[in-house]
Amino acid sequence: MKQQVNGATVSEIQAHYDLSNAFYALWLDQHLIYSAALWDASQAEQTLEQAQMAKLDYHLRQLRCEQAEHVLEIGCGWGAGLQAFLRFSQIQSVVGLTLSQAQQTYIEQWALPRASVALISWADYLPAQPLDAILSIGAFEHFARPGLSSAEKQAIYTRFFQTCSDWLKPGGRLALQTIAYGAVEPALQAKISELNQGVFPGSELPVLREVLAAAEPSLELIQLRNDRLDYAKTCQHWRSRLRAAKTRIETEYCPEWYKAYQHYLIGAETGFRLGHLHLYRISFEKPKQKF
């Protein structure tokens, strides 16, 4: 397993995601989905679990999974996306990539049919066959390190999108979900980056223009939406659950964990509500003919 190219290192990823599966289970939803949910304003009683499933359903519709046979998830977390793919009986193979040993071990205990998980970076992976669909939720934020110039970040993103295009069949799709900076001044961006570093070391957020410019040479943009208020509400729910588990966290784990995550979730929720942070859900397609 090699280091991520100019992004968060394996040790930095594992310092966060390998902290404790049981700790994350105290405040994430029952599926351990660690990314923005998709909320329906018309459903006043919608639960966090339902909103997280709605998010996965949305991305799988974008990927046209009813037509897919071979699919990949880059940054598969604790496996909820892999399980969602397996609802489609015609899918022959589902592969998840992660740099978290804890996540890999957690998924492998299920022995999912037609699914496997690899402890490897996208930059070092090679699929066994051309792919119909690629899903990546909450991984893109780790692809670039703090201190890189915009041009350096964009070069990494360009390589990522070109790699996805190379792997996809003509007409295949990539569904991407990522946090990004809003239109903020450099001083505020630096403060947001510092907040992010408190829990996600070695990771720097993109801005939308970097993402779109990087994708343009190899993939066609199909759909783009900014659901920043969905992430604000998700953070609100996580914070409520974290607060409810405060005593257990402080006695069974570490008081500093509670303080760090409470601080991060308050800051993140505020950032999304004010528009300092955006949450993009983007769908791309590999053209059936070259540009």
C-alpha positions in Angstrom: 0.0 0.0 0.0 1.6 3.2 -1.2 1.1 6.8 0.1 -1.5 9.0 -1.5 0.1 11.2 -4.2 0.4 14.7 -2.8 -2.6 14.1 -0.6 -3.2 12.9 2.9 -0.8 10.0 3.7 -1.9 6.6 4.8 -0.9 7.4 8.4 -2.9 10.6 8.3 -5.9 8.9 6.9 -5.7 6.1 9.5 -5.1 8.6 12.4 -8.7 9.7 11.7 -10.7 6.9 10.3 -9.0 4.1 12.4 -9.7 6.0 15.6 -12.4 3.6 16.7 -15.3 2.0 14.8 -17.3 1.9 18.1 -16.7 5.6 18.6 -18.1 6.6 15.2 -21.0 4.2 15.8 -22.0 6.4 18.7 -22.9 9.4 16.6 -23.1 8.4 12.9 -26.1 6.7 11.5 -26.6 2.9 11.9 -24.8 2.3 8.5 -21.8 4.4 9.6 -22.1 6.8 6.6 -19.7 9.7 7.2 -20.8 12.2 4.6 -23.6 14.6 3.9 -27.1 13.1 3.8 -29.8 14.1 1.3 -32.7 15.7 3.1 -36.2 16.1 1.7 -37.9 19.3 3.0 -41.3 17.7 2.4 -40.6 14.9 4.9 -40.6 16.5 8.4 -40.1 13.2 10.1 -37.2 12.0 7.9 -34.5 10.4 10.0 -30.7 10.6 9.5 -30.7 7.0 8.4 -33.4 7.7 5.8 -31.6 10.8 4.5 -28.4 8.9 4.2 -30.1 6.1 2.2 -31.7 8.8 0.0 -28.2 10.2 -0.7 -27.0 6.8 -1.9 -30.1 6.2 -3.9 -29.5 9.6 -5.7 -26.0 8.8 -6.6 -26.8 5.3 -7.8 -29.6 6.8 -10.0 -27.0 9.2 -11.5 -24.8 6.2 -12.2 -27.6 4.3 -13.9 -26.8 1.2 -11.9 -29.6 -0.8 -13.4 -27.4 -1.0 -16.5 -24.1 -1.6 -14.7 -22.1 -4.9 -14.3 -18.7 -3.7 -12.9 -18.5 -0.9 -10.4 -16.0 0.8 -8.2 -16.2 2.9 -5.1 -13.3 5.2 -4.3 -13.3 5.9 -0.6 -15.8 3.2 0.4 -16.0 4.0 4.1 -17.6 1.3 6.2 -19.3 -0.3 3.2 -22.8 1.2 3.0 -22.2 2.1 -0.7 -21.0 -1.4 -1.5 -24.1 -2.8 0.0 -26.3 -0.4 -2.0 -24.6 -1.5 -5.2 -25.4 -5.1 -4.4 -29.1 -4.4 -4.5 -28.7 -4.6 -8.3 -28.7 -8.3 -9.1 -27.1 -7.8 -12.5 -23.9 -6.2 -11.1 -21.2 -8.8 -11.2 -18.4 -7.1 -9.3 -18.2 -4.3 -6.7 -14.8 -3.1 -5.5 -14.3 -0.6 -2.7 -11.0 1.3 -2.2 -10.0 2.6 1.2 -6.8 3.6 3.0 -8.3 2.7 6.4 -7.3 -0.7 7.8 -10.3 -0.5 10.3 -12.7 0.1 7.5 -11.3 -2.8 5.4 -11.5 -5.2 8.4 -15.1 -4.0 9.2 -16.3 -4.7 5.6 -14.5 -8.0 5.2 -16.3 -9.5 8.2 -19.5 -9.4 6.2 -18.1 -11.6 3.4 -20.3 -9.8 0.9 -21.0 -11.7 -2.3 -19.7 -10.1 -5.5 -17.9 -7.5 -3.5 -14.3 -6.9 -2.3 -12.4 -4.2 -0.6 -8.8 -3.2 -1.3 -6.4 -1.2 1.0 -5.0 1.0 -1.8 -5.1 4.5 -3.2 -6.9 5.2 -6.4 -3.5 6.3 -7.7 -2.1 2.8 -7.4 -5.1 0.8 -8.3 -5.8 -1.0 -11.6 -9.3 -2.5 -12.2 -9.5 -6.0 -13.6 -11.9 -4.9 -16.4 -13.4 -1.7 -17.8 -16.0 -0.2 -15.4 -19.6 0.9 -15.9 -19.7 3.2 -12.9 -17.5 4.8 -10.3 -18.8 6.3 -7.0 -16.7 8.6 -4.8 -18.2 10.3 -1.8 -16.1 12.2 0.7 -12.7 11.0 -0.6 -11.9 13.9 -2.9 -11.2 16.2 0.0 -8.1 14.1 0.9 -6.5 14.2 -2.5 -4.5 17.4 -2.0 -2.4 18.6 0.9 -2.4 22.0 2.6 0.2 24.3 1.1 -0.2 23.3 -2.5 -0.9 26.0 -5.0 -4.2 25.9 -7.0 -2.3 24.7 -10.0 -0.7 21.9 -8.1 -4.1 20.8 -6.7 -5.7 21.0 -10.1 -2.9 18.8 -11.5 -3.8 16.1 -8.9 -7.5 16.4 -9.7 -6.8 16.2 -13.5 -4.9 13.0 -13.0 -7.8 11.6 -10.9 -10.4 12.4 -13.5 -8.3 11.1 -16.4 -7.7 7.9 -14.5 -11.4 7.5 -13.9 -12.0 8.2 -17.6 -9.4 5.6 -18.6 -11.2 3.0 -16.4 -14.7 3.7 -17.6 -16.4 2.2 -20.6 -17.6 4.8 -23.1 -20.8 6.1 -21.6 -19.8 5.1 -18.1 -20.3 7.5 -15.3 -18.6 9.0 -12.3 -20.7 10.3 -9.3 -18.7 12.5 -7.1 -19.6 14.2 -3.8 -17.1 16.6 -2.1 -16.9 19.5 0.3 -15.4 22.6 -1.3 -14.6 26.1 -0.3 -17.2 28.8 -1.1 -16.3 32.3 -2.3 -14.2 33.2 0.8 -11.3 35.6 1.3 -7.8 33.9 1.7 -7.7 34.7 5.5 -11.0 33.0 6.1 -10.0 30.1 3.9 -6.9 29.7 6.0 -9.1 29.6 9.2 -11.4 27.0 7.6 -8.3 24.9 6.6 -7.0 25.1 10.2 -10.4 23.8 11.5 -10.3 21.0 9.0 -6.8 20.1 10.0 -7.9 19.6 13.6 -9.6 16.3 12.6 -8.5 15.7 9.0 -4.7 16.1 9.0 -3.0 16.4 5.6 -6.2 17.2 3.7 -7.1 20.4 1.8 -10.5 21.2 0.3 -10.9 22.0 -3.4 -12.7 25.0 -5.0 -15.3 24.3 -7.7 -13.3 25.9 -10.5 -10.4 23.5 -9.9 -12.7 20.5 -10.0 -14.5 21.5 -13.2 -11.3 22.6 -15.0 -9.6 19.3 -14.0 -12.5 17.2 -15.3 -13.2 19.0 -18.5 -10.5 17.3 -20.7 -11.7 13.8 -20.0 -15.3 13.8 -18.7 -18.5 15.5 -19.6 -20.4 17.3 -16.9 -23.9 15.8 -16.5 -25.2 17.4 -13.3 -24.0 19.7 -10.6 -25.8 20.7 -7.4 -24.7 22.5 -4.3 -26.4 21.0 -1.3 -24.6 22.9 1.5 -27.6 23.1 3.7 -27.9 19.3 3.6 -24.5 19.1 5.1 -25.4 21.7 7.7 -28.4 19.6 8.8 -26.3 16.4 8.8 -23.7 18.1 11.1 -26.5 19.2 13.3 -27.8 15.6 13.6 -24.3 14.3 14.2 -23.7 16.9 16.9 -26.9 16.0 18.7 -25.9 12.4 18.7 -22.4 13.2 19.8 -23.8 15.3 22.7 -26.1 12.5 23.7 -23.0 10.2 23.9 -20.8 12.7 25.7 -20.5 10.7 29.0 -19.7 7.5 27.2 -17.1 9.1 25.0 -15.4 10.8 27.9 -15.4 7.7 30.1 -14.8 4.9 27.6 -12.6 6.8 25.1 -11.1 10.3 25.7 -12.6 13.6 26.7 -10.4 15.3 24.1 -12.2 13.4 21.4 -15.5 14.8 22.4 -14.1 18.3 22.5 -12.4 18.0 19.1 -15.4 16.7 17.2 -17.8 19.0 18.9 -15.6 21.9 17.9 -15.3 20.7 14.3 -19.0 20.0 13.9 -20.0 23.4 15.2 -17.6 25.1 12.9 -18.5 22.9 9.9 -22.3 23.5 10.4 -21.7 27.2 10.6 -19.6 27.2 7.5 -22.2 25.4 5.5 -25.0 27.6 6.7 -23.1 30.8 5.9 -21.9 29.6 2.5 -18.2 29.5 3.4 -18.4 25.8 2.7 -20.2 24.1 -0.2 -21.3 20.5 -0.7 -21.2 19.5 -4.4 -22.8 16.4 -5.9 -21.5 16.1 -9.4 -22.2 13.6 -12.1 -19.8 13.0 -15.1 -19.9 10.8 -18.1 -17.2 9.4 -20.3 -18.1 10.5 -23.9 -18.9 7.7 -26.2 -16.7 9.5 -28.7 -13.5 11.3 -28.0 -13.7 15.1 -27.8 
